[in-house]
Amino acid sequence: MEALIAGLAIPLAPASLALAAQSTGRRLILVELSGANDGLNTVVPIKDERYHEIRPSIGMRANEVFSIGKGLALHNALTPLADAWQAGDLSIIQGLGYPGQNRSHFKSIALWETGGDGSKAGKTGWLTEDIENMIGAENLDAHGVSLDGGMGIFASSSGLWLSMTSLNQFSSLGETTERFASNSINGKVANPALAIMLDRGQALNTAMSRISKKITRMRPNSQLRFDAGDLGRQAAMAAQLIDAGIDAPVLKIKIDGFDTHENQTWRHRDLLQDLGRALAGLRQALMDSGHWENTLIMTYSEFGRRAVENESGGTDHGTAAPHFMMGGAVSGGIWGVHPDLGALNEGDMAYTMDYRSVYDLVLAEWFGLPENRFKGFSSSTMNGILTA
């Protein structure tokens, strides 16, 4: 119970702002590549001889990739995304990173999720404050829902941010809060801590009730299955919630296993295969349900990996990495500057774009919040990446 309502409170955003924001119907699906994805073997500078020099064992070969232009190629495991690429629904943002790179998984993912850097961490999730101030709780089922259980990116002292890992939880949690309510007498609770929990639980119960009713009205053929491991399960669940009409502007899913210090070749291939299949399946499902144009999908990870391979057939913790952005309103293509492999710093690539410029883009251009906390990181490099 406590884990499910962490960060829960009744939002205080003005109703007028809520109505204006909700009328757009836009949503964001965040995809965490946990463990730090190797960007160089994902978006491959296949024509750069320096790439092959620093990766003689694990470097991708021409028959293991498909070209996307500008001397770059995608790992063949991502072939399921070829249709999205050809349709202009997939963009690749290169060289994302931040000053003073921290190589701790725990600390760096916390920085990415709160919008910090090597000198300063954020206190809340990078989008929680802006989303809460934009949208009124009375018009939403939730501000956001984590479908993998992780809540770091939703860290907040207010707002309705939920953690659910199965559809059954949405319908069963109401019974739990009702049992808690039975501890009160005439609506009053002697224990202050329990009273706070009951208040928070009541807000959660109301949200769960609304969501549960919508889930029970789901179409009979909505039991989606994507052949993409646990990420596929989460992606299918996201598509089902959206199709059921769940009002939550942010959803989060995650795929684990990208900490490829050894035996990277086959491990990375399998991970990218699940990623490609899950995102392709999610795209098709959202197109079928009519939600592709108002959905934006974005990947993120704690850091990239070293450009130079290690002696165990893998890569160690590094710095810059590319990330994907997908959606019907995305202007597909390659954005930003690929890090220079001829200017490595102790085997690491120098980042070419502060990742917080992507956060400003999402908040300003997608959610219509130009006065967001990352507006100082605005980058003209990405002008036009979102077409609507």
N, C-alpha and C positions, 0 to 999 in steps of 0.2 A: 504493500500500500504506500509506504513512505517513498519508495523509489519511483513510483508511478506519478506522484504529485510533487516531486522535487521542483522548486521554482514556481509553484502554482500560486497565483493570487488573482483577484479580480482586476482586470485592466481598467485604467482610468482615462483612456483616450476619448476625446470629444466625439460624439455621435456623428456630427457633420463630416468629420474627417473619415470616419469609418465608412459611411455610405459612399463617399466619393472614391475611396480606395477599393472597396469591394465591388463596385460596379465594373471594374476592369476585368475581374475574374482571373487575374494572373496568379500563377503559382511558380515556385522554384523547387526543384528536386536536387538536393545535394548528394553527391556520391563520394564517400570517403574511400580512398585507396590506402588502406591502413598498412603501415610498415614502411612506406616510402617507395613509390613506384620508380623504376629505372626509366627515366624519360628518353635516354639515348637509344635504348632498344625498343622503345614504343614508337616514337617519332624519330626515324633513323636518317642521319645525314649520309645517305648511302653512297654519294659521289665524293665525299670528303676523304681523301687518303689518310688524313690524320686520324679519322675515326677507326679505320682498320689497323693502324699502327698501335693505337693504345688499347685495342680490343682484339688481339690476334686469335683468342680462343672463343670468346663469347659474342664477338661482333656478328651482326646479321649479314647474310650473303644475299646476292641479288635475287635468288630464287626463293628467299624466305620473306620477302616483303612485296608490297605493291605500291607503285609510285603515286604521289600526290602533287608532284611538281616542285619547282624551286630546289631541286636536288635532294628532296626529302621523300621518305617512304614510310608507310605504316607496316608494322609487324603483320604477317599473314594471319595470325590468330585474330586480328581485328577485321578480317574480311566481312563479317556480318554487318559492319558499319559502312561498307562500300556504297550501299544504296543511299544512305544518309549523306555521304560525301558527294556523290554524284548529283543529288537533289539540292545541294546547297544548304542542308540542314545541320551540318557539322562544321564547327570552327575549331582551330587549334591555336591556342595562345602560348607563345614560346617564352622560355627563359624566366619563368616566374620564381621569385625568391624575395629575400628581405635582408637588410643590413645586419651584420653581426650574427650570421647563421648559427643557431644552436643545433647540435647534432644529437641531442637526447630525444628519443621518440616522445616521451611524456611531455617534456617542456616545449618542444617545437610544435606538436599538434595543438597544444594549449594556445600557443601564439597564433597559429593559423585560425583557430576557432574563435579567438577573442580579438583578432586584429592587431596583434602586437608585433614586436621585432626583437632583435637581440639585446636591446637596451631597456625595453619597456613592454610589459604585458597588459592586455586589456582586462577589464574586470567582469565584463559580461560577454555573451555571445555577440559576434560581430554584427548581426542584424537584429538582435532582440529589441533593443531600445527603439530603433527606427520603425520596426514593424508594429510594436505595441503602440507607439504614438500615432501611427497612421490608421490603425484599424480598431474599431470598438468591439469589445467582447460580446456585446449583445447581438451582433450581426455575424458572429463566427462560431463554428464548433470548437475551434482551437486556433491558436496562432501558428503552431507548428506541431508536427508529429515525427518522432524518431522511430523508425521501424526496425532498427538494429539494437536498440536498448541504450545507446550512448547519448548522453545529454550535455556533454561539454560545450557544444556549439550553441545550445539553448540556455546556457547559464543566465539566470535572470532572477531578480528579486520580485518581479511582477510578471504578469502575462500568463497565458494558458498554454504551456508547452508540455506535451505529452510524450510518454515513452511506451510504445506498444509493439510487441513482437509477433502478435497473431490476431486475427480478426475476432477470435473467441474472447479475447481480453476486453474488447470494447463492450460486449454484451454482459460479461460476467462481473465487471468491476462494480457496477451499481449495487449488486447484492452486498459487496464488502462494505461500502459506505453506509448502507442501510443498517448493517449490524453495528457499526460505530455509532450511528445516530441513536440506537436503542439504549445507549449508555447515558443519555441525557434525560433529565426529569423536567417536564413542563418547558422544554426548550432551553433549559439552563444547565450548564455543566460546571461543577465545582472546580475541576482541575483546569487551570488556565491553558496548559499545554494541549490538553485534549480538546478544549474549546477551539483553539486555533486550528487544530487538525480537522475538527468537524466542519469549521467554516470553509477551510480549503477543500475538504472532502466533498462538501455540498456543491461547490462550484464545479469540481471534477465530475461529480455524479450527474449534474445537469448536462454537462458536455457529453458524458458517456451515454446518457439517455438519448440525446439527439442523434449521436453518431450511430448508436445501436439500432435505432429505428430506421435510419437510412440504409444500414447494412442489410437488415431483414428484407428490404425492398429491392435488393440487388437483382439484376436480371439472372435468370436460371443458367444462362450460358456464360456467366462472368467468372467461372472458376478457371482462371488463366494458369498456364504452366509454361515456364521458360526453362529450357535445358541449359541452366547456367548456375548450378549449385545453389548455395544459400543466397547469393546475390540475386539469382533469378527468382527465388521465392519472395524476397523483399520487393523486387521490381514489380512482380505481378501483383503483390499486395498493394503497392502504391497505385498501380493502374486501376485496381478494383475500388479503392477508396475514392479516387477521383471520379470514376464512372458512377459511383453511388451518390455523388453530390456532396461529399464531405467538404465543408468550408474550412480549409486550412491553407494559408498561403505558402507554407514551407513544409516539405517532407524531406526526411533524411534516410539514406540507406548506406550500407558499408560492405566492402569486400576485404577480408583479411589476407595476410600472407605475403606482402610485398617486401619483406625484409630479407632479400635474397643475397646473403653473404656467401653462400656456396651453392653449387649445382643450379645456377640461375637459369640456364638455357631452357630446360624442360619445365621448371617451376614457373618461370615468368610466362612461358607460352600458355600454360594451363590457366593462369590467372587472367591473362589478356583474353583468352578464349571465352571465359565466363563473363568478363566485362563486356566484350563485344556482343555476345548473344543476349545478355540481359538488357543492354541499352537498345539493341535493335528490336528486341521483343517489346520493350516498353514503348518505343517510338511507334511501332505498328499498332499496339493496343490503343494508344492515345489518338492516333489517326482514325482508327475504327470508331472510337467513341466521340470524336469531334473535339478533342481537347488539345491537339498537338499545337495549334497556333497560339494558345495562351499558356503554354508550359515551357519553362526553361530548365534544362538539365546542366549541371556543372560539376565537374570532378575537382577534388582537392586531396592533398596528401601533406604529410609533415615536412618533407624535404625531398630533394632528388637524391640521386646516388652518384658516387664518384665516377668521373669520366674514364679513369684508368681502371681496368679490371684487376682483381686481386689474385692471389695464388691458389684460391679455392674454387675457381671457376665461377666467381660471383662478383659483386660490387659492394663497397662499404658506404657508409652514410656520407651524403654529399650536400649539394646546394641547389642549384637551379634545376627546374624541370618544366616541361610543357603540361598544359591541362586542356581538357575538352569542354566545349560548350555546345549544346544541342538544343534545337527547338524549331518550330515552324516559323518563328520570327527572327531566326538567326541568319545572318549573312555569312554563309559558309566560306571557308578558306583558311589560309595561314596568316596569322596576325602576330606582330611583334618581330623581334630579331633573335635568330638562333645564336646561343652563346658561341664565342670564338674558341674552337678547339686548339688554336695556336697560342692562346693566352691563358693557359690553365694556371691555377695557383695551388701548388702541391697536389696536383691531380684533380682539382675541383674546377668546375666552370663558374664564371662570374655571371650572376643573374643580370638580365637585361631589362626586366620590368618588375617593379614592386607589385607583389600580389594584391596589395590593397587597392590598386587602381582597378582591379576586377571587381572588388567589393563596391567601389564607388559606381562603377558602370551598372552593376545589378540594381543597386538601390536607387540611383538617379534615373537611369533609362528604363529599367524594367518596372520598378515599383513607383516611379514618379516622385522620388525624394531627392531632389538636387542638393538640399541642405543637410545631407547625411554626415556622419562623423568622419567619413573618409574622403570628403570632397577635395581636400588638399592633395590627394594622390591622383586626381583626375589626369588621364593620359589621352592626348590626341591620337596616339597610335591606334586606339581602338574605335575611333570615330566611324560609325556606320556598321559596326558589328551586329547591332540589333536594328532590324528594319522597321520595327513598329513599337 
